[in-house]
Amino acid sequence: MRQMTLIAFLQAQNCTNFASSWRHPQSRTDTWSADYYRHIGRVLEEGKFHLGFFDDRLSMPDMYGRNHEHTVRHGIRCVKLDAVTVLTVMGMATERLGLGATYSTSYYEPFHVARLFATLDLMTDGRAAWNVVTSLNDGEAQNMGRDEAIAHDLRYDRADEFMEVVFGHWDTWEDDAIVQDKANGLFARPEKVHRLDHRGRYFRSRGPFTVPRSPQGHPVIIQAGQSGRGKTFGAQWGEVIFVVYPNIEIARRDYADFKKDVARLGRDPGHVKVAQLINTVSAATKTEAEDKWAVINKLPLEIDALSLLSEALNFDFARKDMDEAFSDAELKEMSGLQAIRDRVVQASGKKNPTVRDFIHFSGRGRVHDPIVGGPKEVADKLEQWFAERACDGFVVSATHVPGAYEDFVRFVVPELQRRGLFRKEYAGKTLRENLGVPIPRVGAWRGTYAMGSV
């Protein structure tokens, strides 16, 4: 029987992706402590989550007004830790939970990323995942020695070659290369360890790679591109696809189209999990959940939205008055998450929306379309999306931590299990076993890459 994939959307920062979550009266105040992340890991593993993965950006949101004062004052994602280091802490506190982190193809070398995640995969007994991003705003670029972010489509062209190099290094050691024959002094068979010798348009990397394969072959690939180019990249490389569909009708259509793209590239669509972002506010009863939501809904400030819109769209919203329309040139200038801009134009019905329109229709800084209710109400909504093939599972965002995840595990997971929609035990030790995704054969990716490059 088909069952849901459940993923936790984590942040190694002072708040969740809901920027005002730190203001919640029940939010922990030690978000830079090891105990905080150990606790989250144990809660998620108790709930049999497949994976917890960390979103990340390489700068604090300081595009608004070209200054970080408002970011620090209002706690808008201003503390950001290295996610891979945090994952090692969570890995030591858990045994089955998959562990993913974001790393950019724009600011690191492929060999470095390949070694980092391959090592993490070994240290967690095959539970690692890499969330591949191309990075989109100038603040990140300026922290990493550049003036501005790479142009959108060029970022993905570069990322394709980045993946080719990473996968090539991950294929260096064949599964049976290491023998450790002490009597004859043979550690590994040289003919089963291969050098990459890659020379491409963007990268050169020789090898041989220095990390052998893990129990799951290599880390699982997470991808979240929503543009046309991003979807193509995800169909080619992704194994867990993070989506934000606006409604179930569009979700059913885009989900089916995406699975066709995966098949067209010679990959098995059943081995690529599409997970929809959700925000849940759950409790023992719907009334109690609504009381919780009333507290949460009062937390956001207008500055949260302005700051996060400026960051995401790579455009300083302080340049405009609240009810001043954006010009065609200014809309074109927005170079970050262009899907946000397009959604606001469509939802507002205005060719040239105002700043206030962007705040209202983007939902930036607020909890997007929350599912508020007791176990039945939340499970009903998730079951509908899952049963109607709008997704394969869900990326569960948190209004505050640890309470939002504790509530989901306490109230929603048992109801999903009772309905047979979610497992009661882990299937195995590795992330791939638990996702139902096979171990990749050495070199298997080369055929699909070639097809995708035609």
NUFITOR-794169 format. One line per field, with one value per residue (C-alpha): residue number from 1; residue in three letters; x, y, z. Coordinates in nm, 3 decimals, always signed. Layout:
BEGIN
bami = NUM, ...
loza = ALA, ...
x = X, ...
y = Y, ...
z = Z, ...
//
This chain:
BEGIN
bami = 1, 2, 3, 4, 5, 6, 7, 8, 9, 10, 11, 12, 13, 14, 15, 16, 17, 18, 19, 20, 21, 22, 23, 24, 25, 26, 27, 28, 29, 30, 31, 32, 33, 34, 35, 36, 37, 38, 39, 40, 41, 42, 43, 44, 45, 46, 47, 48, 49, 50, 51, 52, 53, 54, 55, 56, 57, 58, 59, 60, 61, 62, 63, 64, 65, 66, 67, 68, 69, 70, 71, 72, 73, 74, 75, 76, 77, 78, 79, 80, 81, 82, 83, 84, 85, 86, 87, 88, 89, 90, 91, 92, 93, 94, 95, 96, 97, 98, 99, 100, 101, 102, 103, 104, 105, 106, 107, 108, 109, 110, 111, 112, 113, 114, 115, 116, 117, 118, 119, 120, 121, 122, 123, 124, 125, 126, 127, 128, 129, 130, 131, 132, 133, 134, 135, 136, 137, 138, 139, 140, 141, 142, 143, 144, 145, 146, 147, 148, 149, 150, 151, 152, 153, 154, 155, 156, 157, 158, 159, 160, 161, 162, 163, 164, 165, 166, 167, 168, 169, 170, 171, 172, 173, 174, 175, 176, 177, 178, 179, 180, 181, 182, 183, 184, 185, 186, 187, 188, 189, 190, 191, 192, 193, 194, 195, 196, 197, 198, 199, 200, 201, 202, 203, 204, 205, 206, 207, 208, 209, 210, 211, 212, 213, 214, 215, 216, 217, 218, 219, 220, 221, 222, 223, 224, 225, 226, 227, 228, 229, 230, 231, 232, 233, 234, 235, 236, 237, 238, 239, 240, 241, 242, 243, 244, 245, 246, 247, 248, 249, 250, 251, 252, 253, 254, 255, 256, 257, 258, 259, 260, 261, 262, 263, 264, 265, 266, 267, 268, 269, 270, 271, 272, 273, 274, 275, 276, 277, 278, 279, 280, 281, 282, 283, 284, 285, 286, 287, 288, 289, 290, 291, 292, 293, 294, 295, 296, 297, 298, 299, 300, 301, 302, 303, 304, 305, 306, 307, 308, 309, 310, 311, 312, 313, 314, 315, 316, 317, 318, 319, 320, 321, 322, 323, 324, 325, 326, 327, 328, 329, 330, 331, 332, 333, 334, 335, 336, 337, 338, 339, 340, 341, 342, 343, 344, 345, 346, 347, 348, 349, 350, 351, 352, 353, 354, 355, 356, 357, 358, 359, 360, 361, 362, 363, 364, 365, 366, 367, 368, 369, 370, 371, 372, 373, 374, 375, 376, 377, 378, 379, 380, 381, 382, 383, 384, 385, 386, 387, 388, 389, 390, 391, 392, 393, 394, 395, 396, 397, 398, 399, 400, 401, 402, 403, 404, 405, 406, 407, 408, 409, 410, 411, 412, 413, 414, 415, 416, 417, 418, 419, 420, 421, 422, 423, 424, 425, 426, 427, 428, 429, 430, 431, 432, 433, 434, 435, 436, 437, 438, 439, 440, 441, 442, 443, 444, 445, 446, 447, 448, 449, 450, 451, 452, 453, 454
loza = MET, ARG, GLN, MET, THR, LEU, ILE, ALA, PHE, LEU, GLN, ALA, GLN, ASN, CYS, THR, ASN, PHE, ALA, SER, SER, TRP, ARG, HIS, PRO, GLN, SER, ARG, THR, ASP, THR, TRP, SER, ALA, ASP, TYR, TYR, ARG, HIS, ILE, GLY, ARG, VAL, LEU, GLU, GLU, GLY, LYS, PHE, HIS, LEU, GLY, PHE, PHE, ASP, ASP, ARG, LEU, SER, MET, PRO, ASP, MET, TYR, GLY, ARG, ASN, HIS, GLU, HIS, THR, VAL, ARG, HIS, GLY, ILE, ARG, CYS, VAL, LYS, LEU, ASP, ALA, VAL, THR, VAL, LEU, THR, VAL, MET, GLY, MET, ALA, THR, GLU, ARG, LEU, GLY, LEU, GLY, ALA, THR, TYR, SER, THR, SER, TYR, TYR, GLU, PRO, PHE, HIS, VAL, ALA, ARG, LEU, PHE, ALA, THR, LEU, ASP, LEU, MET, THR, ASP, GLY, ARG, ALA, ALA, TRP, ASN, VAL, VAL, THR, SER, LEU, ASN, ASP, GLY, GLU, ALA, GLN, ASN, MET, GLY, ARG, ASP, GLU, ALA, ILE, ALA, HIS, ASP, LEU, ARG, TYR, ASP, ARG, ALA, ASP, GLU, PHE, MET, GLU, VAL, VAL, PHE, GLY, HIS, TRP, ASP, THR, TRP, GLU, ASP, ASP, ALA, ILE, VAL, GLN, ASP, LYS, ALA, ASN, GLY, LEU, PHE, ALA, ARG, PRO, GLU, LYS, VAL, HIS, ARG, LEU, ASP, HIS, ARG, GLY, ARG, TYR, PHE, ARG, SER, ARG, GLY, PRO, PHE, THR, VAL, PRO, ARG, SER, PRO, GLN, GLY, HIS, PRO, VAL, ILE, ILE, GLN, ALA, GLY, GLN, SER, GLY, ARG, GLY, LYS, THR, PHE, GLY, ALA, GLN, TRP, GLY, GLU, VAL, ILE, PHE, VAL, VAL, TYR, PRO, ASN, ILE, GLU, ILE, ALA, ARG, ARG, ASP, TYR, ALA, ASP, PHE, LYS, LYS, ASP, VAL, ALA, ARG, LEU, GLY, ARG, ASP, PRO, GLY, HIS, VAL, LYS, VAL, ALA, GLN, LEU, ILE, ASN, THR, VAL, SER, ALA, ALA, THR, LYS, THR, GLU, ALA, GLU, ASP, LYS, TRP, ALA, VAL, ILE, ASN, LYS, LEU, PRO, LEU, GLU, ILE, ASP, ALA, LEU, SER, LEU, LEU, SER, GLU, ALA, LEU, ASN, PHE, ASP, PHE, ALA, ARG, LYS, ASP, MET, ASP, GLU, ALA, PHE, SER, ASP, ALA, GLU, LEU, LYS, GLU, MET, SER, GLY, LEU, GLN, ALA, ILE, ARG, ASP, ARG, VAL, VAL, GLN, ALA, SER, GLY, LYS, LYS, ASN, PRO, THR, VAL, ARG, ASP, PHE, ILE, HIS, PHE, SER, GLY, ARG, GLY, ARG, VAL, HIS, ASP, PRO, ILE, VAL, GLY, GLY, PRO, LYS, GLU, VAL, ALA, ASP, LYS, LEU, GLU, GLN, TRP, PHE, ALA, GLU, ARG, ALA, CYS, ASP, GLY, PHE, VAL, VAL, SER, ALA, THR, HIS, VAL, PRO, GLY, ALA, TYR, GLU, ASP, PHE, VAL, ARG, PHE, VAL, VAL, PRO, GLU, LEU, GLN, ARG, ARG, GLY, LEU, PHE, ARG, LYS, GLU, TYR, ALA, GLY, LYS, THR, LEU, ARG, GLU, ASN, LEU, GLY, VAL, PRO, ILE, PRO, ARG, VAL, GLY, ALA, TRP, ARG, GLY, THR, TYR, ALA, MET, GLY, SER, VAL
x = +0.000, +0.126, +0.221, +0.314, +0.661, +0.701, +0.980, +1.052, +1.149, +1.424, +1.630, +1.963, +1.876, +1.700, +1.355, +1.180, +1.108, +0.821, +1.039, +0.836, +0.828, +1.091, +0.830, +0.598, +0.572, +0.657, +0.954, +1.285, +1.542, +1.854, +1.835, +2.216, +2.263, +2.334, +2.053, +1.797, +1.882, +1.917, +1.565, +1.421, +1.587, +1.444, +1.093, +1.101, +1.238, +0.965, +0.717, +0.891, +0.965, +1.167, +1.386, +1.465, +1.637, +1.781, +1.706, +1.987, +2.102, +2.449, +2.345, +2.094, +1.808, +1.953, +1.832, +1.549, +1.692, +2.035, +2.092, +2.085, +1.958, +1.593, +1.689, +1.876, +1.625, +1.328, +1.506, +1.435, +1.653, +1.959, +2.135, +2.236, +2.454, +2.630, +2.367, +2.603, +2.770, +2.426, +2.334, +2.626, +2.480, +2.137, +2.295, +2.452, +2.114, +1.917, +1.946, +1.694, +1.599, +1.729, +1.942, +1.959, +2.132, +2.137, +2.457, +2.491, +2.634, +2.720, +2.972, +3.152, +3.364, +3.208, +3.486, +3.435, +3.057, +3.097, +3.341, +3.139, +2.815, +2.978, +3.153, +2.828, +2.663, +2.923, +2.910, +2.531, +2.529, +2.365, +2.114, +2.243, +2.073, +2.189, +1.941, +2.082, +2.034, +2.181, +2.150, +1.951, +2.028, +2.307, +2.363, +2.488, +2.708, +2.863, +2.944, +3.112, +3.336, +3.109, +2.906, +2.581, +2.413, +2.466, +2.186, +1.898, +1.937, +2.316, +2.302, +2.125, +2.360, +2.647, +2.458, +2.409, +2.784, +2.835, +2.614, +2.798, +3.125, +2.978, +2.816, +3.132, +3.333, +3.071, +3.122, +3.498, +3.488, +3.304, +3.106, +3.354, +3.674, +3.784, +3.900, +4.138, +4.332, +4.587, +4.762, +4.847, +4.877, +4.595, +4.374, +4.169, +4.167, +4.318, +4.121, +3.798, +3.893, +3.852, +3.981, +3.733, +3.954, +3.669, +3.730, +3.416, +3.288, +3.270, +3.475, +3.791, +3.833, +4.082, +4.027, +4.042, +3.783, +3.888, +3.562, +3.423, +3.053, +2.814, +2.552, +2.303, +2.545, +2.550, +2.341, +1.982, +1.932, +1.667, +1.565, +1.314, +1.334, +0.991, +1.076, +1.065, +1.443, +1.433, +1.175, +1.388, +1.685, +1.477, +1.345, +1.700, +1.873, +1.625, +1.503, +1.299, +1.128, +1.012, +0.711, +0.476, +0.167, -0.096, -0.396, -0.486, -0.607, -0.275, -0.093, -0.257, -0.167, +0.191, +0.256, +0.147, +0.349, +0.658, +0.636, +0.614, +0.930, +1.107, +1.003, +1.106, +1.457, +1.470, +1.413, +1.149, +0.885, +0.805, +1.158, +1.121, +0.914, +0.722, +0.651, +0.420, +0.499, +0.237, +0.186, -0.018, -0.157, -0.280, -0.422, -0.651, -0.956, -1.029, -1.125, -0.792, -0.608, -0.797, -0.695, -0.332, -0.370, -0.506, -0.177, +0.037, -0.154, -0.072, +0.306, +0.398, +0.494, +0.480, +0.858, +0.891, +0.716, +0.905, +1.240, +1.172, +1.022, +1.331, +1.556, +1.364, +1.315, +1.658, +1.489, +1.488, +1.120, +1.219, +1.248, +0.869, +0.573, +0.317, +0.054, +0.291, +0.274, +0.585, +0.683, +0.739, +1.112, +1.111, +0.918, +1.170, +1.450, +1.330, +1.582, +1.536, +1.240, +1.051, +0.767, +0.669, +0.647, +0.445, +0.207, +0.140, +0.071, -0.169, -0.346, -0.385, -0.514, -0.285, -0.015, +0.165, +0.091, +0.182, +0.400, +0.084, -0.030, +0.299, +0.261, -0.099, -0.080, +0.267, +0.194, +0.563, +0.635, +0.306, +0.199, +0.089, -0.255, -0.243, -0.421, -0.577, -0.758, -0.766, -0.626, -0.923, -0.926, -0.553, -0.542, -0.844, -0.663, -0.340, -0.525, -0.709, -0.388, -0.216, -0.508, -0.572, -0.209, -0.128, +0.190, +0.371, +0.403, +0.461, +0.731, +0.605, +0.691, +0.683, +0.511, +0.734, +0.983, +0.966, +0.591, +0.470, +0.657, +0.563, +0.197, +0.220, +0.382, +0.137, -0.188, -0.152, +0.090, -0.120, -0.427, -0.237, -0.109, -0.458, -0.575, -0.287, -0.146, +0.180, +0.414, +0.443, +0.808, +1.110, +1.169, +1.545, +1.855, +1.934, +1.738, +1.696, +1.550, +1.302, +1.208, +1.174, +1.438, +1.696, +2.071, +2.209, +2.438, +2.782, +2.754, +2.374, +2.329, +2.532, +2.258, +1.994, +2.235, +2.311, +1.938, +1.872, +2.149, +2.012
y = +0.000, +0.349, +0.551, +0.912, +1.055, +1.297, +1.552, +1.825, +2.167, +2.278, +2.593, +2.627, +2.980, +3.181, +3.109, +2.865, +2.969, +3.158, +3.454, +3.565, +3.217, +3.321, +3.555, +3.263, +3.225, +2.852, +2.880, +2.771, +3.046, +2.832, +2.780, +2.778, +2.498, +2.131, +2.022, +2.212, +2.014, +1.683, +1.734, +1.810, +1.499, +1.275, +1.418, +1.359, +1.008, +0.927, +1.035, +0.811, +1.107, +1.007, +1.312, +1.641, +1.884, +2.228, +2.516, +2.771, +3.100, +3.244, +3.586, +3.748, +3.937, +4.288, +4.391, +4.607, +4.954, +4.804, +4.767, +4.484, +4.695, +4.595, +4.229, +4.211, +4.422, +4.209, +3.872, +3.812, +3.507, +3.693, +3.400, +3.130, +2.832, +2.591, +2.327, +2.034, +2.084, +2.090, +1.768, +1.585, +1.670, +1.543, +1.234, +1.134, +1.170, +0.957, +0.621, +0.615, +0.975, +1.098, +1.413, +1.673, +2.008, +2.280, +2.354, +2.590, +2.501, +2.868, +2.920, +2.590, +2.348, +2.014, +1.807, +1.983, +1.927, +1.566, +1.489, +1.677, +1.489, +1.153, +1.180, +1.279, +0.979, +0.744, +0.902, +0.857, +0.502, +0.605, +0.870, +1.184, +1.402, +1.711, +1.987, +2.135, +2.509, +2.759, +3.066, +3.365, +3.691, +3.943, +3.935, +3.578, +3.670, +3.959, +3.734, +3.488, +3.731, +3.838, +4.151, +3.986, +3.651, +3.460, +3.503, +3.257, +3.018, +3.037, +2.926, +2.608, +2.547, +2.566, +2.347, +2.073, +2.046, +2.070, +1.764, +1.579, +1.630, +1.539, +1.220, +1.135, +1.154, +0.955, +0.681, +0.661, +0.361, +0.053, -0.129, -0.416, -0.211, -0.242, -0.589, -0.516, -0.839, -0.799, -1.131, -1.027, -0.654, -0.557, -0.277, -0.218, -0.318, -0.031, -0.127, -0.061, +0.295, +0.540, +0.890, +1.143, +1.380, +1.623, +1.928, +2.123, +2.470, +2.569, +2.316, +2.111, +1.829, +1.546, +1.298, +1.022, +1.086, +1.001, +0.875, +0.524, +0.461, +0.444, +0.175, +0.372, +0.429, +0.805, +1.080, +1.138, +1.449, +1.705, +1.976, +2.261, +2.456, +2.596, +2.774, +2.590, +2.553, +2.447, +2.177, +2.038, +2.027, +1.848, +1.591, +1.513, +1.497, +1.510, +1.219, +1.425, +1.726, +2.005, +2.189, +2.470, +2.416, +2.693, +2.456, +2.094, +2.145, +2.293, +2.035, +1.740, +1.882, +1.980, +1.657, +1.448, +1.661, +1.640, +1.262, +1.242, +1.452, +1.215, +0.916, +1.092, +1.120, +0.744, +0.753, +0.569, +0.826, +0.608, +0.664, +1.043, +1.168, +1.496, +1.660, +1.959, +2.227, +2.243, +2.442, +2.267, +2.384, +2.072, +1.978, +1.722, +1.910, +2.164, +2.425, +2.388, +2.415, +2.733, +2.881, +2.801, +2.958, +3.279, +3.322, +3.241, +3.470, +3.774, +3.724, +3.858, +4.221, +4.419, +4.456, +4.076, +4.071, +4.369, +4.225, +3.876, +4.004, +4.218, +3.921, +3.671, +3.900, +4.066, +4.407, +4.677, +4.730, +5.038, +5.217, +5.220, +5.363, +5.110, +5.196, +5.281, +5.046, +4.878, +4.974, +4.714, +4.778, +4.727, +4.400, +4.281, +4.384, +4.132, +3.854, +3.618, +3.386, +3.505, +3.262, +3.494, +3.793, +3.599, +3.468, +3.820, +3.954, +3.669, +3.669, +4.048, +4.071, +4.372, +4.403, +4.642, +4.553, +4.773, +4.697, +4.637, +4.388, +4.203, +4.179, +4.057, +3.816, +3.669, +3.580, +3.644, +3.657, +3.487, +3.124, +3.012, +2.845, +2.681, +2.352, +2.415, +2.137, +1.823, +1.493, +1.429, +1.771, +1.773, +1.410, +1.463, +1.741, +1.545, +1.233, +1.427, +1.560, +1.224, +1.014, +1.247, +1.219, +1.582, +1.478, +1.181, +1.335, +1.655, +1.893, +1.995, +2.350, +2.469, +2.774, +2.738, +2.482, +2.235, +2.263, +2.244, +1.918, +1.773, +1.844, +1.691, +1.375, +1.350, +1.422, +1.384, +1.094, +0.841, +0.931, +0.888, +0.553, +0.445, +0.513, +0.313, +0.624, +0.633, +0.369, +0.262, +0.156, +0.241, +0.004, -0.008, +0.177, +0.397, +0.689, +0.515, +0.207, +0.422, +0.625, +0.314, +0.448, +0.193, +0.219, +0.381, +0.165, +0.308, +0.505, +0.475, +0.854, +0.899, +0.781, +1.015, +1.309, +1.254, +1.234, +1.553, +1.735, +1.666
z = +0.000, -0.092, +0.216, +0.281, +0.300, +0.594, +0.605, +0.860, +0.726, +0.965, +1.014, +1.191, +1.294, +1.564, +1.418, +1.189, +0.828, +0.998, +1.094, +1.395, +1.550, +1.805, +1.957, +2.039, +2.418, +2.394, +2.155, +2.299, +2.337, +2.294, +1.916, +1.892, +2.146, +2.080, +2.311, +2.103, +1.788, +1.970, +2.105, +1.760, +1.617, +1.888, +1.844, +1.468, +1.506, +1.757, +1.490, +1.231, +1.002, +0.699, +0.700, +0.866, +0.633, +0.688, +0.458, +0.448, +0.303, +0.327, +0.454, +0.687, +0.517, +0.483, +0.137, +0.279, +0.323, +0.246, +0.618, +0.872, +1.166, +1.121, +1.075, +1.403, +1.596, +1.492, +1.484, +1.116, +1.049, +1.174, +1.347, +1.098, +1.188, +0.955, +0.886, +0.825, +1.162, +1.325, +1.143, +1.298, +1.640, +1.537, +1.382, +1.712, +1.889, +1.638, +1.461, +1.174, +1.093, +0.758, +0.782, +0.504, +0.462, +0.199, +0.011, -0.282, -0.621, -0.676, -0.398, -0.338, -0.537, -0.640, -0.481, -0.148, -0.148, -0.263, +0.019, +0.282, +0.217, +0.147, +0.485, +0.656, +0.489, +0.634, +0.979, +0.992, +0.850, +0.525, +0.637, +0.463, +0.204, +0.015, -0.067, -0.388, -0.435, -0.678, -0.445, -0.553, -0.377, -0.384, -0.007, -0.036, -0.331, -0.141, +0.156, -0.081, -0.270, -0.556, -0.627, -0.734, -0.781, -1.103, -1.361, -1.315, -1.611, -1.597, -1.232, -1.342, -1.635, -1.389, -1.141, -1.401, -1.448, -1.071, -1.028, -1.301, -1.113, -0.771, -0.902, -1.089, -0.767, -0.578, -0.838, -0.778, -0.543, -0.662, -0.395, -0.368, -0.406, -0.042, +0.069, +0.361, +0.310, +0.588, +0.516, +0.159, +0.226, -0.011, +0.117, -0.199, -0.565, -0.767, -1.078, -0.884, -0.784, -1.072, -1.138, -1.275, -1.478, -1.544, -1.762, -1.839, -1.907, -1.541, -1.346, -1.353, -1.105, -1.127, -0.846, -0.745, -0.476, -0.121, +0.038, -0.032, -0.085, +0.209, +0.288, +0.072, -0.216, -0.192, -0.027, -0.136, -0.350, -0.247, -0.492, -0.474, -0.800, -0.899, -1.224, -1.555, -1.549, -1.185, -1.254, -1.536, -1.302, -1.038, -1.286, -1.389, -1.052, -0.762, -0.550, -0.303, -0.460, -0.230, -0.380, -0.283, -0.494, -0.445, -0.452, -0.510, -0.868, -0.982, -0.770, -0.945, -1.286, -1.204, -1.013, -1.314, -1.555, -1.338, -1.308, -1.688, -1.715, -1.476, -1.687, -2.009, -1.866, -1.815, -1.440, -1.237, -1.124, -0.823, -0.695, -0.695, -0.401, -0.442, -0.105, -0.057, +0.202, +0.476, +0.794, +1.060, +1.391, +1.566, +1.905, +2.064, +1.934, +1.664, +1.926, +2.104, +1.772, +1.687, +2.022, +1.940, +1.597, +1.749, +1.936, +1.630, +1.398, +1.611, +1.587, +1.239, +1.182, +0.858, +0.866, +0.851, +0.514, +0.374, +0.476, +0.343, +0.018, -0.039, +0.028, -0.183, -0.482, -0.463, -0.468, -0.197, -0.111, +0.093, -0.242, -0.274, -0.081, +0.040, -0.222, -0.506, -0.804, -0.934, -1.288, -1.559, -1.533, -1.155, -1.183, -1.438, -1.202, -0.942, -0.996, -0.703, -0.649, -0.954, -0.878, -0.590, -0.823, -1.079, -0.811, -0.680, -1.030, -1.098, -0.761, -0.745, -1.101, -1.149, -1.412, -1.178, -0.814, -0.517, -0.217, -0.014, -0.281, -0.248, +0.130, +0.104, -0.188, -0.128, +0.235, +0.301, +0.674, +0.758, +0.794, +0.449, +0.427, +0.773, +0.839, +1.180, +1.361, +1.566, +1.438, +1.209, +1.041, +0.971, +0.857, +0.629, +0.442, +0.408, +0.297, +0.026, -0.127, -0.103, -0.232, -0.526, -0.639, -0.575, -0.391, -0.238, +0.104, +0.296, +0.414, +0.758, +0.854, +1.215, +1.361, +1.668, +1.798, +1.952, +2.012, +1.650, +1.587, +1.924, +1.848, +1.500, +1.635, +1.925, +1.742, +1.364, +1.316, +1.514, +1.308, +0.981, +1.108, +1.209, +0.852, +0.707, +0.538, +0.731, +0.866, +1.229, +1.209, +0.999, +0.708, +0.757, +0.867, +0.566, +0.430, +0.094, +0.261, +0.450, +0.142, -0.074, -0.312, -0.438, -0.394, -0.711, -0.920, -0.994, -1.317, -1.343, -1.352, -1.671, -1.905, -1.763, -1.763, -2.130, -2.209, -2.017, -2.203, -2.551
//
